[in-house]
């Protein structure tokens, strides 16, 4: 019996369990997925939880609901991967052999990387919304908060869903307007980048929205520490920005399992071939989603596109065929801008977000890099699609894993 082992039952791991269950119909192969958790979280929902748009019940389901019954689910903590022996060691000491390994262990926040960030004010006046616990605590804080200086802050790149901090700032503006207290809140977007985003055309659009919504921006801010007593953040140049409420995106790091296994870079991301999704160091190991060190966005749509390409490459590997270099870094993201509107961006390794129509050229109905109510409806519909289509490995018609240039206004 051959083992295909998947580490992690989050978005990417669950999709791969379903994809491989559909395609690897071979009695000589067993598919195993390992995760210590009992719950599957719809992580894009963390953005909405602080504003009481979603409830915890909208975000959390059980892992078993989405793992095919033919796939063996092992709910144990993983101690380490031993690639030299093609084995995964569980915390119990038990060894799981593999012939093919898929690493889908994701990324987590690491507030401890910045002095003072996870200190005495953590989840009191300093909050994250990249974890369920952080988003829930922030919801409770915002329900009673009477106003002041709010900072929406990014520690460093890369981060999971790089547009989410901007979305939070836009939604906060809308939230305080609806509570009729916007005049009591000063919102500042603080970023280590030299602008609002990593791509020029999108940056221009986002900075226009920040100005329109009276949200200040502090760029090129490389944080050194958080001063809990004085309620300010300090960068390496000595610049200080005071806050009453700090909503921060801490350093994002790959799972500590990768560090224990000696398979990652300084941030515990696994070196991965950017077009095939094969590990650069072990030919029978493949990596997907936020666990990779790829220069693509760490976002659910990326994991979805990767899963379709990785499935074909694993089947090619099983049959001894050359892998296809098909992943182009494709990502598309809805960006909530408040007041029932959203933007949509579609890009890849080589093409930045531009204006146009999606998914049908010239027809849409979604508009790229434009605020529309239809884009907002698309963002809200994504939750249903996530639970009922994406996790189950169902192909979405008209949305290709490789980015299409049709309908886009490239120069």
Secondary structure, 3 states (H helix, E strand, C coil): CEEEEEECCCHHHHHHHHHHHHHCCCCCEEEEEECCCCEEECHHHHHHHCCCCCCHHHHEEEHHHHCCCCCEEECCCEEEEECCCCEEEECCCCEEECCEEEECCCEEECHHHCECCCCCCECCCEECCCCHHHHHHHHHHHHHCCCEEEEEEECCCCCECCCHHHHHHHHHHHHHHHCCCHHHEEEEEECCCCCCCCCHHHHHHHHHHHHHCCCEEECCCCEEEEECCCCEEEECCCCEEECCEEEEECCEEECHHHHHCCCECCCCCECECCCCCEECCCCCEEECHHHECCCCCECHHHHHHHHHHHHHHHHHHHCCCCCCCCCCCCEEEEEEEECCEEEEEEECCCCCCCCEEEEECCCEEEEECCCEHHHHHHHHHHHHHHHHHHCCCCCCCCCCCCCCCCCECCC
